[in-house]
Amino acid sequence: MTQEELDTLMGGDIDLDDLEDGAESEVVEEKTDSATPIEESVAKEEKEEPEGYSEDTAHHWPLPATDENKMVHQLDDVTKESEEKATEIFDIIERISNDLMEKEDEAQKTIDTLTSNVALFTTLSKKFPQVEAFSTSLTQNEEALVAAKDIIETMQNSGDEIMNVMDIMQYQDIHRQKIERVINVMRALSKYMNTLFEGRIDDDKRVSSAQHIAGDTHNDVASADDIEALLAQFGS
């Protein structure tokens, strides 16, 4: 309440109810004009988005320079992870190959045993043709011998295929070397550009640049804060 309103009230020229109604209307107007902190934050976020930015056009804007988006960082991660996974694959293939060779030796022993059984039951069947068990065992051992030979052949073919896989996996090392060569070229170019733009005077010792030079067609010159804000928008 102002001093003028207080004097009028003391003189009895104003109604107290009217004064309260006026105070309430002023409070309502003040609440209407003032925005909440949440609304101000939302408005600020909307304002900070670059003009024309949306989810559909997000891929057109430069990504922030974080470790996840730096090109050399990503390529280094690719070469490191691919080498680790290739080593794991080679270890698995080597274990499978060793198991096949071990089982092949055991299967060969089985073949030797079955071959001896076939020779034995062949002799017994000739000497005792009336004994049906000898001929039956001879047939069973001959069939088992054929199956064992097929198993060894399959193992040998699988071993050959594993060797082919290991030869193909050698290309992974070639791809890694190519990526590393690209990384080295990129790093060399980066160092060259840094050397090319290198100055004799440190940046903190340089004279600040003029915001406006005579002859400019307008005075709408962006300040350092405006430039930093703009870079922050494109980098966010």
Secondary structure as the mmCIF struct_conf table of DSSP 4:
data_model
#
loop_
_struct_conf.conf_type_id
_struct_conf.id
_struct_conf.beg_label_comp_id
_struct_conf.beg_label_asym_id
_struct_conf.beg_label_seq_id
_struct_conf.end_label_comp_id
_struct_conf.end_label_asym_id
_struct_conf.end_label_seq_id
HELX_RH_AL_P HELX_RH_AL_P1 GLN A 3 GLY A 11
TURN_TY1_P TURN_TY1_P1 GLY A 12 GLY A 12
BEND BEND1 ILE A 14 ILE A 14
HELX_RH_AL_P HELX_RH_AL_P2 LEU A 16 ASP A 33
BEND BEND2 SER A 34 SER A 34
HELX_LH_PP_P HELX_LH_PP_P1 ALA A 35 THR A 36
HELX_RH_AL_P HELX_RH_AL_P3 PRO A 37 GLU A 48
BEND BEND3 GLU A 49 GLU A 49
HELX_LH_PP_P HELX_LH_PP_P2 PRO A 50 PRO A 50
TURN_TY1_P TURN_TY1_P2 GLU A 51 GLY A 52
BEND BEND4 GLU A 55 GLU A 55
TURN_TY1_P TURN_TY1_P3 ASP A 56 THR A 57
HELX_RH_3T_P HELX_RH_3T_P1 ALA A 58 HIS A 60
BEND BEND5 TRP A 61 TRP A 61
HELX_LH_PP_P HELX_LH_PP_P3 PRO A 62 PRO A 64
TURN_TY1_P TURN_TY1_P4 ASP A 67 ASN A 69
HELX_RH_AL_P HELX_RH_AL_P4 MET A 71 LYS A 127
TURN_TY1_P TURN_TY1_P5 PRO A 129 GLN A 130
HELX_RH_AL_P HELX_RH_AL_P5 GLU A 132 LEU A 196
TURN_TY1_P TURN_TY1_P6 PHE A 197 PHE A 197
BEND BEND6 ARG A 200 ILE A 201
HELX_RH_3T_P HELX_RH_3T_P2 ASP A 203 LYS A 205
BEND BEND7 ARG A 206 ARG A 206
HELX_LH_PP_P HELX_LH_PP_P4 VAL A 207 ALA A 210
BEND BEND8 GLN A 211 GLN A 211
TURN_TY1_P TURN_TY1_P7 ALA A 214 GLY A 215
BEND BEND9 THR A 217 THR A 217
BEND BEND10 ASN A 219 ASN A 219
HELX_LH_PP_P HELX_LH_PP_P5 VAL A 221 SER A 223
HELX_RH_AL_P HELX_RH_AL_P6 ALA A 224 GLY A 235
#
